[in-house]
Amino acid sequence: MKSITVSLEMAQKVKEFVNVTQSFPCEILLKSGKFVVDAKSILGIFSLDLSKPITVEVYSNDCDEIIEQLRKFS
């Protein structure tokens, strides 16, 4: 498991983020405070407080490519 912090303050960024996460078969979660949602769910993401940085956790043995693509949301 690896984690990265991202900022998803605009709806367009959320849409792009979900498109990236859906292209990978592994489990990807978003954590904001005590809330955890599936990073592949637009509705789940919009239930979080997007004004604050969000932690992305990628559960995969080979997650370097995923992390690299998610860095543009940092």
PyMOL commands that set and color helices and strands:
alter all, ss='L'
color gray80, all
select helices_A, chain A and resi 11-22+42-46+64-73
alter helices_A, ss='H'
color red, helices_A
select strands_A, chain A and resi 2-6+27-32+35-38+54-59
alter strands_A, ss='S'
color yellow, strands_A
deselect
rebuild
show_as cartoon
